[in-house]
Amino acid sequence: MSAVEFDSVSVAYRTREGRRAAVEDVTLSVQSGEFIALVGPSGCGKSTLLKAAAGLVAASAGQVRVGGAVVTEPPAGVGMLFQNDALLPWRSVADNVRLPLQIAGRHRAEQDTRTAALLDKVGLSSFADYVPRQLSGGMRKRVALARTLAADPAVFLMDEPFGPLDALTRREIGADFLRLWEQVRTTVLFVTHDVDEALLLADRVVVMSPGPGRIVEDLAVSLPRPRDPRELRFTPEYHDLYDAVSDRLGVA
């Protein structure tokens, strides 16, 4: 059984000008523990597919299934990380991370243990009592990542989560997230405009056409794991993959 499956999925929005198709006839199967990167031009429907999997928008045609069940509302076991970190400004770092555990009704001792472990994983143990305004953009993104992981999702939907960061911070957090993911192997569907980021993170890169989005390439990334970005970027295999994806995107 696929962890996430799009079966001939189309999604359309109503606008003042009429009905506008965002994606058309998308069929994609994501296996449990697989890391899929969606790349394509702005407006091609990448984020729409994530929202459909999260139950935030409905398919106009076809079906979206998570864990074999048709998505008609936000499914259990799915975590989503947006570009905006969406931290609660009045709560401390630790209390932001523990929020999903509180909602789930976990005992306070379990909340404390889990929160401390996650803050350690993202390198923020010494910032537990800080509030979001006291943190850098990269640190806030780490808090948002820890909060999403606190719910222990089976499927992780990530909509350009590192996009707003500067290039250096983006690479650092991407490398940190890759190390975390290689420990837990949660199913990930990851939206990005960055071919380099897609290749360094994913098992497969799925290329979408300009909107209305369709899948035009589904490319396996055979680079060995664990991956060290500093080394992989200089290998012929990486450059061949980069050229293949860029050519399909029409990037010179």
NUNUDREN-88891 format. One record per residue (C-alpha): residue number from 1; residue in one letter; z, y, x. Coordinates in steps of 0.02 Angstrom, whole numbers. Layout:
+-----+--------+--------+--------+--------+
: num : residu :     c3 :     c2 :     c1 :
+-----+--------+--------+--------+--------+
: NUM :      A :      Z :      Y :      X :
...
+-----+--------+--------+--------+--------+
***
This chain:
+-----+--------+--------+--------+--------+
: num : residu :     c3 :     c2 :     c1 :
+-----+--------+--------+--------+--------+
:   1 :      M :      0 :      0 :      0 :
:   2 :      S :    -45 :    173 :     65 :
:   3 :      A :     94 :    301 :     83 :
:   4 :      V :    -20 :    438 :     14 :
:   5 :      E :   -187 :    411 :    -70 :
:   6 :      F :   -316 :    533 :   -137 :
:   7 :      D :   -438 :    440 :   -249 :
:   8 :      S :   -594 :    544 :   -289 :
:   9 :      V :   -482 :    697 :   -308 :
:  10 :      S :   -547 :    866 :   -364 :
:  11 :      V :   -440 :   1019 :   -394 :
:  12 :      A :   -499 :   1179 :   -479 :
:  13 :      Y :   -411 :   1342 :   -515 :
:  14 :      R :   -439 :   1464 :   -657 :
:  15 :      T :   -481 :   1639 :   -598 :
:  16 :      R :   -540 :   1799 :   -683 :
:  17 :      E :   -717 :   1750 :   -638 :
:  18 :      G :   -696 :   1577 :   -713 :
:  19 :      R :   -658 :   1405 :   -647 :
:  20 :      R :   -661 :   1390 :   -456 :
:  21 :      A :   -664 :   1222 :   -368 :
:  22 :      A :   -546 :   1211 :   -218 :
:  23 :      V :   -582 :   1030 :   -169 :
:  24 :      E :   -710 :    906 :   -236 :
:  25 :      D :   -715 :    717 :   -233 :
:  26 :      V :   -591 :    690 :    -91 :
:  27 :      T :   -547 :    510 :    -51 :
:  28 :      L :   -419 :    484 :     86 :
:  29 :      S :   -290 :    349 :    122 :
:  30 :      V :   -138 :    384 :    232 :
:  31 :      Q :    -44 :    231 :    292 :
:  32 :      S :    144 :    223 :    311 :
:  33 :      G :    198 :    298 :    477 :
:  34 :      E :     28 :    376 :    508 :
:  35 :      F :      4 :    555 :    567 :
:  36 :      I :   -150 :    638 :    489 :
:  37 :      A :   -209 :    813 :    534 :
:  38 :      L :   -320 :    907 :    411 :
:  39 :      V :   -432 :   1039 :    492 :
:  40 :      G :   -564 :   1152 :    420 :
:  41 :      P :   -608 :   1333 :    387 :
:  42 :      S :   -499 :   1447 :    281 :
:  43 :      G :   -522 :   1414 :     96 :
:  44 :      C :   -580 :   1234 :    116 :
:  45 :      G :   -435 :   1162 :     14 :
:  46 :      K :   -323 :   1092 :    151 :
:  47 :      S :   -166 :   1169 :     77 :
:  48 :      T :   -222 :   1122 :    -98 :
:  49 :      L :   -222 :    938 :    -50 :
:  50 :      L :    -44 :    952 :     15 :
:  51 :      K :     11 :   1039 :   -145 :
:  52 :      A :    -71 :    901 :   -247 :
:  53 :      A :     25 :    769 :   -149 :
:  54 :      A :    186 :    869 :   -174 :
:  55 :      G :    157 :    879 :   -362 :
:  56 :      L :    140 :   1069 :   -356 :
:  57 :      V :    -38 :   1071 :   -423 :
:  58 :      A :   -126 :    945 :   -535 :
:  59 :      A :   -288 :    856 :   -494 :
:  60 :      S :   -432 :    908 :   -608 :
:  61 :      A :   -512 :    738 :   -578 :
:  62 :      G :   -461 :    580 :   -487 :
:  63 :      Q :   -285 :    528 :   -441 :
:  64 :      V :   -157 :    567 :   -307 :
:  65 :      R :    -34 :    427 :   -271 :
:  66 :      V :    123 :    429 :   -164 :
:  67 :      G :    203 :    261 :   -129 :
:  68 :      G :     82 :    185 :   -254 :
:  69 :      A :    140 :    295 :   -399 :
:  70 :      V :     25 :    424 :   -478 :
:  71 :      V :     89 :    600 :   -443 :
:  72 :      T :    124 :    695 :   -605 :
:  73 :      E :    275 :    793 :   -539 :
:  74 :      P :    357 :    822 :   -369 :
:  75 :      P :    388 :    645 :   -306 :
:  76 :      A :    549 :    585 :   -228 :
:  77 :      G :    546 :    554 :    -41 :
:  78 :      V :    423 :    694 :     -1 :
:  79 :      G :    471 :    840 :    111 :
:  80 :      M :    364 :    995 :    133 :
:  81 :      L :    366 :   1125 :    272 :
:  82 :      F :    270 :   1287 :    239 :
:  83 :      Q :    216 :   1428 :    355 :
:  84 :      N :    363 :   1530 :    292 :
:  85 :      D :    527 :   1451 :    348 :
:  86 :      A :    607 :   1496 :    178 :
:  87 :      L :    785 :   1493 :    248 :
:  88 :      L :    925 :   1561 :    140 :
:  89 :      P :    976 :   1721 :    230 :
:  90 :      W :   1158 :   1717 :    172 :
:  91 :      R :   1190 :   1540 :    235 :
:  92 :      S :   1227 :   1492 :    413 :
:  93 :      V :   1110 :   1382 :    514 :
:  94 :      A :   1220 :   1230 :    480 :
:  95 :      D :   1232 :   1268 :    295 :
:  96 :      N :   1043 :   1289 :    281 :
:  97 :      V :   1019 :   1118 :    360 :
:  98 :      R :   1150 :   1034 :    252 :
:  99 :      L :   1076 :   1102 :     89 :
: 100 :      P :    972 :    945 :     46 :
: 101 :      L :   1125 :    838 :     79 :
: 102 :      Q :   1230 :    944 :    -39 :
: 103 :      I :   1097 :    934 :   -174 :
: 104 :      A :   1094 :    744 :   -152 :
: 105 :      G :   1284 :    739 :   -177 :
: 106 :      R :   1326 :    667 :     -6 :
: 107 :      H :   1508 :    667 :     49 :
: 108 :      R :   1561 :    813 :    157 :
: 109 :      A :   1596 :    703 :    308 :
: 110 :      E :   1420 :    631 :    297 :
: 111 :      Q :   1348 :    806 :    280 :
: 112 :      D :   1440 :    864 :    435 :
: 113 :      T :   1386 :    714 :    539 :
: 114 :      R :   1204 :    721 :    486 :
: 115 :      T :   1193 :    910 :    507 :
: 116 :      A :   1268 :    905 :    681 :
: 117 :      A :   1149 :    766 :    734 :
: 118 :      L :    996 :    860 :    671 :
: 119 :      L :   1047 :   1024 :    753 :
: 120 :      D :   1067 :    929 :    915 :
: 121 :      K :    893 :    854 :    896 :
: 122 :      V :    812 :   1025 :    874 :
: 123 :      G :    917 :   1104 :   1012 :
: 124 :      L :   1020 :   1220 :    904 :
: 125 :      S :   1195 :   1146 :    912 :
: 126 :      S :   1267 :   1306 :    986 :
: 127 :      F :   1190 :   1412 :    846 :
: 128 :      A :   1267 :   1320 :    698 :
: 129 :      D :   1367 :   1472 :    640 :
: 130 :      Y :   1226 :   1599 :    659 :
: 131 :      V :   1130 :   1666 :    510 :
: 132 :      P :    938 :   1672 :    505 :
: 133 :      R :    923 :   1858 :    547 :
: 134 :      Q :   1008 :   1823 :    714 :
: 135 :      L :    875 :   1696 :    766 :
: 136 :      S :    702 :   1710 :    841 :
: 137 :      G :    551 :   1653 :    741 :
: 138 :      G :    543 :   1491 :    840 :
: 139 :      M :    726 :   1455 :    811 :
: 140 :      R :    709 :   1485 :    624 :
: 141 :      K :    565 :   1363 :    622 :
: 142 :      R :    676 :   1233 :    706 :
: 143 :      V :    808 :   1259 :    572 :
: 144 :      A :    678 :   1236 :    436 :
: 145 :      L :    618 :   1077 :    520 :
: 146 :      A :    796 :   1009 :    532 :
: 147 :      R :    827 :   1051 :    348 :
: 148 :      T :    672 :    956 :    295 :
: 149 :      L :    721 :    807 :    402 :
: 150 :      A :    896 :    809 :    324 :
: 151 :      A :    823 :    742 :    163 :
: 152 :      D :    754 :    593 :    262 :
: 153 :      P :    582 :    604 :    180 :
: 154 :      A :    464 :    455 :    184 :
: 155 :      V :    317 :    576 :    181 :
: 156 :      F :    314 :    741 :    274 :
: 157 :      L :    188 :    873 :    214 :
: 158 :      M :    164 :   1015 :    339 :
: 159 :      D :     59 :   1168 :    295 :
: 160 :      E :     20 :   1258 :    459 :
: 161 :      P :    207 :   1256 :    498 :
: 162 :      F :    190 :   1329 :    673 :
: 163 :      G :     47 :   1450 :    634 :
: 164 :      P :    149 :   1612 :    628 :
: 165 :      L :    224 :   1584 :    800 :
: 166 :      D :    161 :   1652 :    965 :
: 167 :      A :     55 :   1533 :   1069 :
: 168 :      L :    191 :   1482 :   1193 :
: 169 :      T :    325 :   1453 :   1060 :
: 170 :      R :    200 :   1359 :    953 :
: 171 :      R :    161 :   1239 :   1095 :
: 172 :      E :    345 :   1213 :   1135 :
: 173 :      I :    393 :   1176 :    955 :
: 174 :      G :    240 :   1066 :    931 :
: 175 :      A :    290 :    963 :   1083 :
: 176 :      D :    470 :    952 :   1020 :
: 177 :      F :    412 :    897 :    848 :
: 178 :      L :    299 :    767 :    925 :
: 179 :      R :    448 :    693 :   1019 :
: 180 :      L :    551 :    690 :    859 :
: 181 :      W :    411 :    610 :    760 :
: 182 :      E :    383 :    475 :    892 :
: 183 :      Q :    564 :    423 :    864 :
: 184 :      V :    558 :    411 :    673 :
: 185 :      R :    371 :    386 :    634 :
: 186 :      T :    379 :    469 :    463 :
: 187 :      T :    212 :    479 :    372 :
: 188 :      V :    141 :    653 :    406 :
: 189 :      L :      0 :    752 :    327 :
: 190 :      F :    -21 :    907 :    435 :
: 191 :      V :   -132 :   1058 :    399 :
: 192 :      T :   -193 :   1162 :    546 :
: 193 :      H :   -337 :   1272 :    602 :
: 194 :      D :   -303 :   1226 :    783 :
: 195 :      V :   -408 :   1082 :    851 :
: 196 :      D :   -298 :   1069 :   1006 :
: 197 :      E :   -141 :   1053 :    899 :
: 198 :      A :   -223 :    922 :    787 :
: 199 :      L :   -276 :    812 :    933 :
: 200 :      L :   -110 :    819 :   1022 :
: 201 :      L :    -12 :    772 :    867 :
: 202 :      A :   -116 :    660 :    755 :
: 203 :      D :   -174 :    479 :    742 :
: 204 :      R :   -326 :    539 :    643 :
: 205 :      V :   -409 :    708 :    622 :
: 206 :      V :   -490 :    735 :    453 :
: 207 :      V :   -619 :    875 :    453 :
: 208 :      M :   -657 :    968 :    291 :
: 209 :      S :   -810 :   1068 :    242 :
: 210 :      P :   -806 :   1250 :    184 :
: 211 :      G :   -744 :   1266 :      5 :
: 212 :      P :   -752 :   1179 :   -109 :
: 213 :      G :   -681 :   1061 :     20 :
: 214 :      R :   -749 :    888 :     52 :
: 215 :      I :   -711 :    769 :    194 :
: 216 :      V :   -852 :    772 :    321 :
: 217 :      E :   -770 :    676 :    463 :
: 218 :      D :   -622 :    558 :    485 :
: 219 :      L :   -597 :    536 :    671 :
: 220 :      A :   -473 :    416 :    752 :
: 221 :      V :   -376 :    492 :    897 :
: 222 :      S :   -355 :    353 :   1024 :
: 223 :      L :   -253 :    453 :   1150 :
: 224 :      P :   -103 :    349 :   1208 :
: 225 :      R :     74 :    382 :   1149 :
: 226 :      P :    196 :    450 :   1197 :
: 227 :      R :     90 :    603 :   1230 :
: 228 :      D :    120 :    733 :   1362 :
: 229 :      P :     14 :    886 :   1315 :
: 230 :      R :     15 :    948 :   1495 :
: 231 :      E :    -73 :    790 :   1551 :
: 232 :      L :   -184 :    748 :   1402 :
: 233 :      R :   -274 :    915 :   1401 :
: 234 :      F :   -352 :    872 :   1569 :
: 235 :      T :   -418 :    699 :   1524 :
: 236 :      P :   -602 :    663 :   1485 :
: 237 :      E :   -549 :    571 :   1326 :
: 238 :      Y :   -464 :    727 :   1259 :
: 239 :      H :   -613 :    837 :   1295 :
: 240 :      D :   -732 :    714 :   1211 :
: 241 :      L :   -626 :    716 :   1054 :
: 242 :      Y :   -609 :    905 :   1059 :
: 243 :      D :   -797 :    925 :   1071 :
: 244 :      A :   -826 :    801 :    929 :
: 245 :      V :   -709 :    892 :    809 :
: 246 :      S :   -770 :   1064 :    861 :
: 247 :      D :   -952 :   1013 :    837 :
: 248 :      R :   -913 :    951 :    661 :
: 249 :      L :   -826 :   1115 :    623 :
: 250 :      G :   -973 :   1212 :    693 :
: 251 :      V :   -867 :   1288 :    830 :
: 252 :      A :   -962 :   1337 :    986 :
+-----+--------+--------+--------+--------+
***
